[in-house]
Amino acid sequence: MDVELNGLRETALKRLGEVGDTRSLADWRVEYMGKKSAISTLSKQMGSLSAEDRPKFGQRMNEVRQALETAFAARQAELERIEQAKRLAAETIDVTLPGRRVPMGAIHPISRVIRDIEEVFLGMGFSIVDGPEVETDHYNFELLNLPKDHPARDMQDTFYLTEELLLRTHTSPMQVRTMERMRGEVPIKVIVPGRVYRRDEDDATHSHAFTQIEGLVVDRGVRMSDLKGTLETFAKALFGPNQQVRLRPSYFPFTEPSTEVDVICVHCQGDGCRVCKGTGWIEILGAGMVHPRVLDMSGYDSQVYSGFAFGMGPERIAMLKYGISDIRLMYQNDLRFLSQFTGV
Ligand code: FA5
Protein backbone atom coordinates (compact mmCIF):
# COMPACT_ATOMS: atom_id res chain seq x y z
CA MET A 1 0.00 0.00 0.00
CA ASP A 2 2.87 2.31 0.86
CA VAL A 3 4.43 1.65 -2.53
CA GLU A 4 1.11 2.35 -4.15
CA LEU A 5 0.88 5.65 -2.25
CA ASN A 6 4.36 6.68 -3.37
CA GLY A 7 3.55 5.84 -6.98
CA LEU A 8 0.35 7.83 -6.75
CA ARG A 9 2.17 10.81 -5.41
CA GLU A 10 4.78 10.67 -8.20
CA THR A 11 2.16 10.42 -10.94
CA ALA A 12 0.03 13.21 -9.47
CA LEU A 13 2.97 15.60 -9.17
CA LYS A 14 4.21 14.74 -12.66
CA ARG A 15 0.75 15.39 -14.16
CA LEU A 16 0.47 18.62 -12.17
CA GLY A 17 3.66 19.85 -13.82
CA GLU A 18 2.06 19.20 -17.23
CA VAL A 19 -1.17 21.07 -16.48
CA GLY A 20 -1.10 24.19 -18.70
CA ASP A 21 -4.07 26.31 -17.57
CA THR A 22 -6.38 26.89 -14.63
CA ARG A 23 -9.26 24.98 -16.22
CA SER A 24 -7.21 21.75 -16.56
CA LEU A 25 -5.98 22.43 -13.03
CA ALA A 26 -9.53 22.03 -11.75
CA ASP A 27 -9.78 18.69 -13.59
CA TRP A 28 -6.50 17.58 -12.01
CA ARG A 29 -7.85 18.36 -8.57
CA VAL A 30 -10.95 16.24 -9.15
CA GLU A 31 -8.87 13.38 -10.55
CA TYR A 32 -6.16 13.25 -7.84
CA MET A 33 -7.77 14.70 -4.75
CA GLY A 34 -11.52 14.33 -5.30
CA LYS A 35 -13.98 11.89 -3.73
CA LYS A 36 -13.44 9.32 -6.47
CA SER A 37 -9.66 9.71 -6.64
CA ALA A 38 -7.21 6.84 -6.09
CA ILE A 39 -6.17 8.38 -2.75
CA SER A 40 -9.75 8.29 -1.52
CA THR A 41 -10.07 4.67 -2.63
CA LEU A 42 -6.86 3.83 -0.76
CA SER A 43 -8.02 5.54 2.38
CA LYS A 44 -11.22 3.53 2.29
CA GLN A 45 -9.09 0.39 2.23
CA MET A 46 -7.31 1.36 5.44
CA GLY A 47 -9.80 -0.71 7.39
CA SER A 48 -8.15 -3.89 6.12
CA LEU A 49 -4.80 -2.98 7.75
CA SER A 50 -3.70 -4.25 11.11
CA ALA A 51 -4.25 -1.96 14.13
CA GLU A 52 -0.51 -1.45 14.27
CA ASP A 53 -0.04 -0.41 10.63
CA ARG A 54 -3.19 1.72 10.40
CA PRO A 55 -1.91 4.90 12.19
CA LYS A 56 1.40 4.77 10.31
CA PHE A 57 -0.31 4.47 7.00
CA GLY A 58 -2.82 7.15 7.99
CA GLN A 59 0.04 9.51 8.73
CA ARG A 60 1.71 8.75 5.37
CA MET A 61 -1.57 9.33 3.62
CA ASN A 62 -1.92 12.76 5.30
CA GLU A 63 1.63 13.67 4.30
CA VAL A 64 0.90 12.80 0.68
CA ARG A 65 -2.39 14.73 0.78
CA GLN A 66 -0.61 17.71 2.29
CA ALA A 67 2.15 17.56 -0.32
CA LEU A 68 -0.41 17.46 -3.14
CA GLU A 69 -2.37 20.40 -1.61
CA THR A 70 0.80 22.50 -1.38
CA ALA A 71 1.90 21.62 -4.90
CA PHE A 72 -1.59 22.40 -6.16
CA ALA A 73 -1.67 25.84 -4.50
CA ALA A 74 1.77 26.71 -5.88
CA ARG A 75 0.83 25.59 -9.42
CA GLN A 76 -2.45 27.49 -9.22
CA ALA A 77 -0.70 30.73 -8.23
CA GLU A 78 1.83 30.25 -11.00
CA LEU A 79 -0.79 29.56 -13.68
CA GLU A 80 -2.90 32.53 -12.59
CA ARG A 81 0.15 34.77 -12.87
CA ILE A 82 0.90 33.49 -16.37
CA GLU A 83 -2.72 33.88 -17.50
CA GLN A 84 -2.96 37.40 -16.15
CA ALA A 85 0.28 38.38 -17.86
CA LYS A 86 -1.09 36.99 -21.15
CA ARG A 87 -4.37 38.88 -20.71
CA LEU A 88 -2.56 42.14 -20.00
CA ALA A 89 -0.29 41.68 -23.01
CA ALA A 90 -3.31 41.11 -25.26
CA GLU A 91 -5.02 44.23 -23.87
CA THR A 92 -2.12 46.58 -24.41
CA ILE A 93 -3.30 49.96 -25.69
CA ASP A 94 -1.10 51.94 -27.99
CA VAL A 95 -1.69 55.44 -26.72
CA THR A 96 0.31 56.90 -29.59
CA LEU A 97 -2.23 55.72 -32.22
CA PRO A 98 -4.26 58.57 -33.75
CA GLY A 99 -7.89 58.62 -32.48
CA ARG A 100 -10.88 57.65 -34.59
CA ARG A 101 -12.79 60.72 -35.76
CA VAL A 102 -16.30 60.96 -34.33
CA PRO A 103 -18.49 62.81 -36.83
CA MET A 104 -19.88 65.90 -35.10
CA GLY A 105 -23.49 66.89 -35.58
CA ALA A 106 -24.55 70.50 -35.86
CA ILE A 107 -27.33 72.33 -34.08
CA HIS A 108 -30.05 73.18 -36.58
CA PRO A 109 -30.06 76.92 -37.37
CA ILE A 110 -33.66 77.29 -36.16
CA SER A 111 -32.85 75.65 -32.81
CA ARG A 112 -29.68 77.74 -32.59
CA VAL A 113 -31.58 81.00 -33.07
CA ILE A 114 -34.32 79.94 -30.63
CA ARG A 115 -31.65 79.15 -28.02
CA ASP A 116 -29.90 82.48 -28.62
CA ILE A 117 -33.19 84.37 -28.28
CA GLU A 118 -34.11 82.43 -25.14
CA GLU A 119 -30.71 83.28 -23.61
CA VAL A 120 -31.25 86.99 -24.19
CA PHE A 121 -34.72 87.04 -22.62
CA LEU A 122 -33.73 84.79 -19.71
CA GLY A 123 -31.00 87.36 -19.03
CA MET A 124 -33.72 90.04 -18.84
CA GLY A 125 -35.69 88.05 -16.25
CA PHE A 126 -38.26 86.41 -18.54
CA SER A 127 -39.34 82.79 -18.08
CA ILE A 128 -40.06 80.33 -20.88
CA VAL A 129 -43.46 78.69 -21.19
CA ASP A 130 -45.01 76.17 -23.57
CA GLY A 131 -48.47 75.89 -25.08
CA PRO A 132 -50.64 73.54 -27.16
CA GLU A 133 -50.31 73.42 -30.96
CA VAL A 134 -53.87 72.16 -31.29
CA GLU A 135 -55.81 75.15 -30.06
CA THR A 136 -59.42 76.22 -29.80
CA ASP A 137 -60.93 78.96 -31.96
CA HIS A 138 -61.75 80.63 -28.64
CA TYR A 139 -58.10 81.11 -27.59
CA ASN A 140 -56.58 81.52 -31.04
CA PHE A 141 -59.06 84.23 -32.07
CA GLU A 142 -62.04 85.14 -29.85
CA LEU A 143 -60.14 86.00 -26.66
CA LEU A 144 -57.62 87.92 -28.77
CA ASN A 145 -60.36 90.30 -29.82
CA LEU A 146 -61.04 88.52 -33.11
CA PRO A 147 -64.71 87.49 -33.09
CA LYS A 148 -65.97 85.06 -35.77
CA ASP A 149 -66.93 87.66 -38.39
CA HIS A 150 -63.85 89.86 -37.85
CA PRO A 151 -62.18 90.69 -41.21
CA ALA A 152 -58.69 90.45 -39.63
CA ARG A 153 -59.16 86.67 -39.34
CA ASP A 154 -58.22 86.59 -43.02
CA MET A 155 -54.71 87.77 -42.05
CA GLN A 156 -54.00 84.21 -40.89
CA ASP A 157 -55.48 81.51 -43.12
CA THR A 158 -56.27 78.64 -40.78
CA PHE A 159 -56.11 74.83 -40.76
CA TYR A 160 -59.33 73.81 -38.97
CA LEU A 161 -59.60 70.34 -37.41
CA THR A 162 -63.24 70.75 -36.37
CA GLU A 163 -65.49 73.79 -36.16
CA GLU A 164 -63.92 74.73 -32.81
CA LEU A 165 -60.46 73.07 -32.96
CA LEU A 166 -57.61 74.28 -35.13
CA LEU A 167 -53.82 74.28 -35.52
CA ARG A 168 -52.74 77.51 -33.85
CA THR A 169 -51.88 80.19 -36.41
CA HIS A 170 -49.64 82.08 -33.97
CA THR A 171 -48.30 81.80 -30.41
CA SER A 172 -50.48 84.73 -29.24
CA PRO A 173 -53.17 82.48 -27.64
CA MET A 174 -50.51 81.88 -24.99
CA GLN A 175 -50.91 85.55 -23.95
CA VAL A 176 -54.41 84.70 -22.76
CA ARG A 177 -53.55 81.28 -21.36
CA THR A 178 -50.66 82.78 -19.37
CA MET A 179 -52.79 85.59 -17.93
CA GLU A 180 -55.53 83.09 -16.99
CA ARG A 181 -52.97 80.87 -15.27
CA MET A 182 -51.51 83.81 -13.34
CA ARG A 183 -55.03 84.76 -12.05
CA GLY A 184 -54.39 88.48 -11.76
CA GLU A 185 -50.86 88.17 -10.29
CA VAL A 186 -48.14 90.53 -11.56
CA PRO A 187 -45.55 90.90 -12.92
CA ILE A 188 -45.86 88.58 -15.91
CA LYS A 189 -42.70 88.28 -18.03
CA VAL A 190 -42.73 85.28 -20.35
CA ILE A 191 -41.63 84.17 -23.77
CA VAL A 192 -43.30 81.29 -25.62
CA PRO A 193 -41.41 79.50 -28.39
CA GLY A 194 -43.43 77.04 -30.48
CA ARG A 195 -44.65 75.72 -33.82
CA VAL A 196 -47.50 77.44 -35.65
CA TYR A 197 -49.40 76.58 -38.85
CA ARG A 198 -50.97 78.60 -41.64
CA ARG A 199 -52.43 77.82 -45.02
CA ASP A 200 -49.73 79.95 -46.63
CA GLU A 201 -48.24 79.02 -50.01
CA ASP A 202 -44.67 77.82 -49.40
CA ASP A 203 -42.11 80.12 -51.04
CA ALA A 204 -38.67 81.57 -50.26
CA THR A 205 -39.91 83.43 -47.17
CA HIS A 206 -43.12 81.58 -46.22
CA SER A 207 -43.79 78.12 -44.85
CA HIS A 208 -47.13 76.50 -43.91
CA ALA A 209 -45.51 75.30 -40.65
CA PHE A 210 -43.03 77.56 -38.93
CA THR A 211 -41.87 78.77 -35.53
CA GLN A 212 -42.78 81.81 -33.52
CA ILE A 213 -41.62 83.25 -30.22
CA GLU A 214 -44.24 85.20 -28.34
CA GLY A 215 -43.34 87.67 -25.62
CA LEU A 216 -45.66 89.07 -22.94
CA VAL A 217 -45.09 91.53 -20.11
CA VAL A 218 -47.95 92.65 -17.83
CA ASP A 219 -47.67 94.85 -14.75
CA ARG A 220 -48.79 98.18 -13.39
CA GLY A 221 -47.51 101.10 -15.47
CA VAL A 222 -45.96 99.19 -18.42
CA ARG A 223 -45.45 101.64 -21.29
CA MET A 224 -44.61 101.67 -24.99
CA SER A 225 -41.08 102.87 -24.08
CA ASP A 226 -40.61 99.63 -22.09
CA LEU A 227 -41.46 97.68 -25.24
CA LYS A 228 -38.99 99.69 -27.31
CA GLY A 229 -36.23 99.39 -24.70
CA THR A 230 -36.73 95.64 -24.38
CA LEU A 231 -36.63 95.12 -28.13
CA GLU A 232 -33.58 97.33 -28.51
CA THR A 233 -31.69 95.32 -25.86
CA PHE A 234 -32.76 92.16 -27.63
CA ALA A 235 -31.68 93.36 -31.10
CA LYS A 236 -28.25 94.50 -29.86
CA ALA A 237 -27.68 91.19 -28.05
CA LEU A 238 -28.65 89.16 -31.11
CA PHE A 239 -27.19 91.19 -33.98
CA GLY A 240 -24.45 93.31 -32.37
CA PRO A 241 -24.03 96.49 -30.30
CA ASN A 242 -24.53 98.89 -33.22
CA GLN A 243 -27.96 97.53 -34.01
CA GLN A 244 -31.03 99.79 -33.77
CA VAL A 245 -34.76 99.19 -33.95
CA ARG A 246 -37.42 101.18 -35.76
CA LEU A 247 -41.12 101.00 -34.92
CA ARG A 248 -43.68 101.46 -37.69
CA PRO A 249 -47.40 101.78 -37.06
CA SER A 250 -49.32 98.61 -37.83
CA TYR A 251 -52.48 96.77 -36.92
CA PHE A 252 -53.16 93.68 -34.83
CA PRO A 253 -56.60 93.25 -33.25
CA PHE A 254 -55.06 92.17 -29.93
CA THR A 255 -52.69 95.14 -29.46
CA GLU A 256 -53.33 98.88 -29.39
CA PRO A 257 -51.26 100.64 -30.56
CA SER A 258 -49.64 98.02 -32.79
CA THR A 259 -46.29 98.16 -34.49
CA GLU A 260 -44.04 96.34 -36.91
CA VAL A 261 -40.45 96.30 -35.70
CA ASP A 262 -37.50 96.69 -38.08
CA VAL A 263 -33.76 96.30 -37.49
CA ILE A 264 -30.94 97.76 -39.59
CA CYS A 265 -30.32 95.46 -42.55
CA VAL A 266 -27.52 93.12 -41.47
CA HIS A 267 -26.34 92.65 -45.08
CA CYS A 268 -25.70 96.31 -46.01
CA GLN A 269 -25.58 97.86 -42.50
CA GLY A 270 -28.33 100.28 -43.53
CA ASP A 271 -26.96 101.48 -46.89
CA GLY A 272 -29.73 99.78 -48.85
CA CYS A 273 -29.36 96.52 -50.79
CA ARG A 274 -31.35 93.83 -52.61
CA VAL A 275 -32.22 92.00 -49.37
CA CYS A 276 -33.79 95.08 -47.72
CA LYS A 277 -35.18 96.30 -51.06
CA GLY A 278 -33.08 99.46 -50.80
CA THR A 279 -34.63 100.65 -47.51
CA GLY A 280 -31.75 99.79 -45.15
CA TRP A 281 -34.25 98.18 -42.70
CA ILE A 282 -35.63 94.68 -42.28
CA GLU A 283 -38.81 93.72 -40.42
CA ILE A 284 -38.34 91.09 -37.73
CA LEU A 285 -41.50 91.08 -35.65
CA GLY A 286 -44.94 92.38 -34.80
CA ALA A 287 -45.68 93.93 -31.42
CA GLY A 288 -47.82 96.36 -29.45
CA MET A 289 -49.47 97.26 -26.16
CA VAL A 290 -51.85 94.50 -25.05
CA HIS A 291 -55.36 95.61 -26.05
CA PRO A 292 -57.42 96.68 -23.00
CA ARG A 293 -60.19 94.32 -24.07
CA VAL A 294 -57.73 91.35 -24.09
CA LEU A 295 -56.51 92.30 -20.60
CA ASP A 296 -60.08 92.54 -19.29
CA MET A 297 -61.14 89.24 -20.92
CA SER A 298 -58.11 87.53 -19.31
CA GLY A 299 -58.89 88.79 -15.79
CA TYR A 300 -56.60 91.84 -15.65
CA ASP A 301 -58.41 95.17 -15.08
CA SER A 302 -57.18 97.39 -17.91
CA GLN A 303 -57.74 100.45 -15.68
CA VAL A 304 -55.04 99.11 -13.35
CA TYR A 305 -52.72 97.01 -15.49
CA SER A 306 -51.06 97.40 -18.84
CA GLY A 307 -48.70 95.27 -20.88
CA PHE A 308 -46.86 94.75 -24.10
CA ALA A 309 -46.56 91.74 -26.38
CA PHE A 310 -44.54 90.77 -29.41
CA GLY A 311 -44.31 87.86 -31.82
CA MET A 312 -41.29 87.04 -33.95
CA GLY A 313 -40.36 84.39 -36.52
CA PRO A 314 -37.04 82.64 -35.69
CA GLU A 315 -36.77 81.28 -39.25
CA ARG A 316 -36.73 84.81 -40.64
CA ILE A 317 -34.18 85.84 -38.02
CA ALA A 318 -32.01 82.78 -38.86
CA MET A 319 -32.20 83.76 -42.55
CA LEU A 320 -30.97 87.23 -41.69
CA LYS A 321 -28.27 86.11 -39.28
CA TYR A 322 -26.79 83.37 -41.44
CA GLY A 323 -27.56 84.77 -44.90
CA ILE A 324 -29.97 81.95 -45.81
CA SER A 325 -31.78 82.84 -49.00
CA ASP A 326 -34.68 80.37 -48.88
CA ILE A 327 -36.68 79.35 -45.79
CA ARG A 328 -37.34 75.90 -47.34
CA LEU A 329 -33.66 74.98 -46.93
CA MET A 330 -34.31 74.83 -43.20
CA TYR A 331 -36.94 72.09 -43.55
CA GLN A 332 -35.30 69.80 -46.10
CA ASN A 333 -32.66 68.24 -43.82
CA ASP A 334 -30.07 68.28 -46.61
CA LEU A 335 -26.73 67.52 -44.93
CA ARG A 336 -24.87 69.76 -47.38
CA PHE A 337 -26.84 72.66 -45.90
CA LEU A 338 -26.91 71.53 -42.26
CA SER A 339 -23.20 70.65 -42.02
CA GLN A 340 -22.35 74.30 -42.64
CA PHE A 341 -23.60 75.07 -39.14
CA THR A 342 -21.07 72.98 -37.20
CA GLY A 343 -19.27 75.30 -34.85
CA VAL A 344 -21.61 78.26 -35.49
C1 FA5 B 1 -48.48 87.50 -35.68
O1 FA5 B 1 -48.54 86.29 -35.83
C2 FA5 B 1 -48.82 88.11 -34.35
N1 FA5 B 1 -49.38 87.12 -33.49
C3 FA5 B 1 -47.55 88.75 -33.76
C4 FA5 B 1 -47.83 89.60 -32.58
C5 FA5 B 1 -47.70 89.09 -31.31
C6 FA5 B 1 -48.21 90.93 -32.72
C7 FA5 B 1 -47.95 89.87 -30.21
C8 FA5 B 1 -48.48 91.72 -31.66
C9 FA5 B 1 -48.35 91.18 -30.39
P1 FA5 B 1 -47.49 87.97 -38.04
O2 FA5 B 1 -48.55 87.27 -38.80
O3 FA5 B 1 -46.93 89.22 -38.62
O4 FA5 B 1 -47.97 88.35 -36.54
O5 FA5 B 1 -46.32 86.94 -37.76
C10 FA5 B 1 -45.23 87.24 -36.90
C11 FA5 B 1 -43.90 86.77 -37.50
O6 FA5 B 1 -44.02 85.40 -37.89
C12 FA5 B 1 -43.54 87.51 -38.78
O7 FA5 B 1 -42.85 88.70 -38.48
C13 FA5 B 1 -42.65 86.52 -39.49
O8 FA5 B 1 -41.33 86.59 -38.96
C14 FA5 B 1 -43.23 85.19 -39.07
N2 FA5 B 1 -44.07 84.59 -40.12
C15 FA5 B 1 -45.34 84.91 -40.45
N3 FA5 B 1 -45.80 84.12 -41.43
C16 FA5 B 1 -44.82 83.26 -41.74
C17 FA5 B 1 -44.65 82.15 -42.66
N4 FA5 B 1 -45.63 81.75 -43.44
N5 FA5 B 1 -43.47 81.49 -42.70
C18 FA5 B 1 -42.47 81.86 -41.86
N6 FA5 B 1 -42.54 82.88 -40.97
C19 FA5 B 1 -43.70 83.57 -40.90
Boltz pocket constraint, residues with backbone or C-beta under 6 A from the ligand:
constraints:
  - pocket:
      binder: B
      contacts: [[A, 155], [A, 169], [A, 170], [A, 171], [A, 172], [A, 198], [A, 200], [A, 205], [A, 206], [A, 207], [A, 208], [A, 209], [A, 210], [A, 211], [A, 212], [A, 214], [A, 215], [A, 252], [A, 255], [A, 259], [A, 283], [A, 284], [A, 285], [A, 286], [A, 287], [A, 288], [A, 309], [A, 310], [A, 311], [A, 312], [A, 313], [A, 314], [A, 315], [A, 316], [A, 327]]
      max_distance: 6.0
